[in-house]
Amino acid sequence: MFLVGDTEKGRQVGMENGGQDAMEEEGRGVMEDEGRAVVEGGDVAAPDPTAVRVALWRALHVRADPAPHVLVDEVGLRLADPGPDRFARPDMDPERTRAPRASIVARARYVEDLVAAEAERGIGQYVVLGAGLDTFVQRRPEAAARLRVFEVDRPGPQTWKRRRLEELGYGVPEGLRFVPVDFEAGDSWWDRLADAGFDADRPAVVASTGVSMYLTRRAVTDTLRRVAALAPGSTLVMSFLVPSALLPPREREQQRAIQAAARASGTPFLSFFEPREMTGLARAAGFRQARHVSADDLARRFFTGRPDGLRPSGAERLLVASV
């Protein structure tokens, strides 16, 4: 996954474990993984390690957590094909990754349910910023058939993903549009969307998850303003991190360790927002309505009654804003 804005290293850093030293050790492991994308001929690059991690966590939810599953996604695992020891990695420990794994599947399920509902009422465009190994089109073909889906990502990983989809027999349906954006060359994701056939005069759903924490506040507000300028009826879903002071003590210490790991790996968290602040920024950017979806909201919606006590971390929240 990558960033829309200042940097292309958008990444979901986070483990649930018993202490800061272990967390920082995990962060050093993440840093070692960074940059291992193999470039072939300058045009094809394997997906970012973060995209692979997210795909593995989604698959691990199916394999390690009891039913009912919040999200069933092993397509991303097949795409990534990370080898036979994929779940032996430290960042795949079933116990230590419970909270971030739950957050990943909950936010994905929330976004996909919203997109499917919007498609039912006639919205025909869905934009995924920093798509990585997103598999909505492959797993929910009935909803995807009503939409033109725009996956925005770096050129190399997109070419790689297209090839993998063909190799696995999924192909690339007419409604799926890859939108390669080369930020190093000064590309604008907005311009590239238009080139791919996006109609700014028609409403759309735009999803940006696991990205905002790596952006400056200015880049976040710029993204809000850009999406708020879309046609009436459009919706943005953006995830964001809250300040650690808003978390209970145990999660607060975990988040401080996660932040230290992010700094050590060269991709520090740049932005944190209180929920009222984020909804206020969205309204100031031009959105007609803006609301905060908390981890408790996601837990009530997707995890109520689970015997295993699985629930998402409280650190990451969702903004849902309507034009």
C-alpha positions, 0 to 999 in steps of 0.5 A, spaced: 500 500 500 502 507 498 500 514 500 496 519 496 500 525 498 507 526 500 509 519 501 508 512 498 510 508 504 503 508 507 503 502 511 499 499 517 504 498 523 501 494 529 502 488 533 498 486 539 503 484 544 505 484 551 510 490 551 514 495 548 521 492 547 517 486 543 514 491 539 520 495 537 523 488 535 517 487 531 518 494 528 525 493 526 523 486 522 518 491 518 524 495 517 528 489 514 522 487 510 521 494 507 524 495 500 524 487 498 519 488 492 523 485 486 523 490 480 523 486 473 525 490 467 523 497 471 516 496 469 513 490 474 514 491 482 512 486 487 507 489 492 509 493 498 510 488 504 504 492 507 500 490 502 502 483 503 501 483 510 494 486 510 492 480 505 495 475 510 492 478 516 485 477 512 486 470 510 489 469 517 482 471 520 479 465 516 484 460 518 485 462 525 479 465 528 472 461 529 466 463 525 462 467 523 468 471 519 467 478 519 470 478 512 472 472 508 478 473 503 483 468 501 484 471 494 489 476 496 493 470 499 493 467 493 495 473 489 501 474 494 503 467 494 508 469 499 511 462 500 509 456 505 512 459 511 507 465 510 504 464 517 510 462 521 512 470 520 512 474 527 507 478 524 502 473 523 502 470 530 495 469 531 494 471 538 499 477 538 495 480 532 488 479 534 487 487 535 490 489 528 487 483 524 480 485 527 481 492 525 483 490 518 477 486 517 472 490 520 474 496 516 474 492 510 467 489 511 465 496 513 467 499 506 465 494 502 458 493 505 457 501 504 459 500 497 454 495 496 449 499 499 451 505 495 451 501 488 444 498 490 441 505 490 445 507 483 452 510 485 456 507 479 463 509 481 468 506 486 475 509 487 480 505 492 486 510 494 492 505 495 489 499 493 494 494 494 492 487 494 484 489 494 480 483 492 473 487 492 472 485 485 474 478 485 470 476 491 463 480 490 462 480 483 455 481 484 456 488 487 462 490 482 458 488 476 454 495 478 460 499 478 466 502 475 472 500 480 478 505 480 484 502 483 489 507 484 496 505 486 503 505 483 505 503 476 509 497 478 505 493 483 499 494 479 502 491 473 504 485 477 497 485 480 494 485 473 499 479 471 497 475 477 490 476 476 491 473 469 495 467 471 490 465 477 484 465 472 480 471 475 482 476 469 480 483 469 473 485 468 471 491 464 469 495 470 475 494 473 480 500 472 487 500 474 490 507 475 497 507 475 500 514 479 507 515 479 508 520 485 516 520 484 514 523 477 509 528 479 503 525 477 496 527 480 492 521 482 486 526 480 488 527 473 490 519 472 483 518 475 480 522 469 484 519 464 482 512 466 475 514 465 472 517 472 466 522 471 467 527 476 460 529 474 457 523 477 457 521 484 462 516 487 464 512 493 472 513 495 475 509 500 482 511 503 484 506 509 491 505 512 493 512 509 492 518 513 497 517 519 503 517 514 500 524 511 501 531 513 495 534 516 496 539 510 495 533 505 490 530 509 486 536 508 487 537 501 485 530 500 478 532 503 477 538 499 479 534 493 473 529 494 468 534 497 468 537 490 465 531 487 458 530 485 453 531 490 451 524 493 459 522 493 461 519 500 468 518 503 471 513 507 477 514 511 481 511 516 485 515 521 489 514 528 487 518 534 492 521 539 494 515 544 491 519 550 484 518 548 486 510 549 485 506 555 492 505 558 494 498 555 492 500 548 496 507 550 502 503 551 502 499 545 500 505 540 507 508 543 511 502 542 508 502 535 509 509 533 516 508 536 517 502 531 514 506 525 519 511 526 525 506 527 523 503 520 523 510 517 515 511 516 513 515 522 506 517 523 505 524 522 498 525 523 493 524 529 486 526 529 481 527 535 474 524 532 471 531 533 477 534 529 476 530 523 469 531 522 470 538 523 475 538 518 471 534 513 465 539 514 470 545 513 472 542 506 465 542 504 462 535 506 455 536 507 455 531 513 461 527 516 460 522 522 465 518 526 465 510 526 469 508 532 472 501 534 466 500 539 461 501 533 465 496 529 465 491 535 457 492 536 456 491 528 461 485 527 463 482 533 457 482 538 456 475 541 463 472 539 465 467 544 473 468 542 472 476 544 475 478 538 475 486 537 478 491 533 483 496 536 481 503 538 486 506 535 484 506 528 477 510 527 473 511 520 471 518 518 464 517 513 463 524 509 457 525 504 457 530 499 
